Amino acid sequence: MGCWRPATSTTPSRAPEPTAALRGTASLAGVTRQRRGPFAPGDQVQLTDPKGRKHLLVLGEGRTYHTHRGSLAHDELIGSPDGSVVSSSGGTPYVALRPLLADFTLAMSRGAAVVYPKDAAQIVAMADIFPGARVLEAGAGSGALSCWLLRAVGADGLLVSYERRPDFAEIARVNVERFFGGPHPAWQLRVGDLAEIAGTGAAAPDAVPTGSFDRVVLDMLAPWEFTRVAAEALIPGGVLCSYVATVTQLSRIVEATREQGCFDEPVAWESLVRGWHVDGLAVRPEHRMIGHTGFLVTARRLADGATPPPRRRRPSKGAREEPADVREAPVDGSLTGLAEEPAQ
């Protein structure tokens, strides 16, 4: 049976435009973080030592950065070009660069665990987060994924992020504003439950109309509880992307997505990243790698009333639970090989 949504018209129509509560009025001109030119007070700088260890700091006039290899005056960096090499008072050289978003998210203050750059890149690519997209994020956490999504949607897009815990929401707000240099005009951070946008929360003053979002990203402990909310929030053809950590969570979110009856067949995967050591002819894999961090699941929203076609692939043996007293008979239908139960 296809996904149900209250009908408002008997003819197909375009996706509804965002309500006034969802429209942004500012532009990225209000986000002042400088990304080019010489270093200036207030800029974030990443210092990398000869062993590859990275240190993130915010420049300020008259300040000094202290390490176990000596101190480094901020004034030596202010006015220097991006990519300069400076030395501490102990003679240790440091490469000074503006941090990439991948560097910033790994060094940011944390409440909840952050989404690793490799997974954030997969979400942006495989969920097709495009400039101008309207994205609903559930589980802002520490704001790492929010930074990636905001960069992808741009000034003309919209990101509405829900976070249940006020303390996590505050950490996310500080991290996002720290990276962009101020409040991002395309971001709305809401403290509360995703259920506020549908069902019992439909009367809330900041409620989101059904069919308002191009993409929904669920990064939470139990995303399967919100697949119906996601289906109602998405436009036909929209993408639901779920990020979970364990195999049991993966099974539940995939089955819950299928049970909604309004998504195409979900696709699940994980990504593993292994670096390589290259020194002349000594070329080998690194001893350490970024292995499993989480599973990703994507599914496309079908049109209202459409029914997903049945899967043609045979289910794996044991994929569905069977009664404990049901035993499989031999292929030839005989009873040979079935042991009799001992008499009680």
ABEGO torsion letter per residue (X at the ends): XBBBBBBABABBBBBBBBBAAABBABBAAABABBABEBBBBGBBBBBBBAAGBBBBBBBBBGBBBBBAAEBBBAAAABGBBBGBBBBBAAGBBBBBBBBBAAAAAAABBBABBBBBAAAAAAAAAAAGBBBGBBBBBBGAEAGAAAAAAAAAAEAABBBBBBBABAAAAAAAAAAAAAAAGEBBAABBBBBEBAAAABEAAAABAABBBBGABABBBBBBABAAAAAAAAAAABBBGBBBBBBBABAAAAAAAAAAAAAAGABBBBBBBBBBBBBBBBBEABBBBBABBBBBAEBBBBBBBBBBGBBBBBBABBBBBGABBBBAABBBBBAAGBABGBBBBBBX
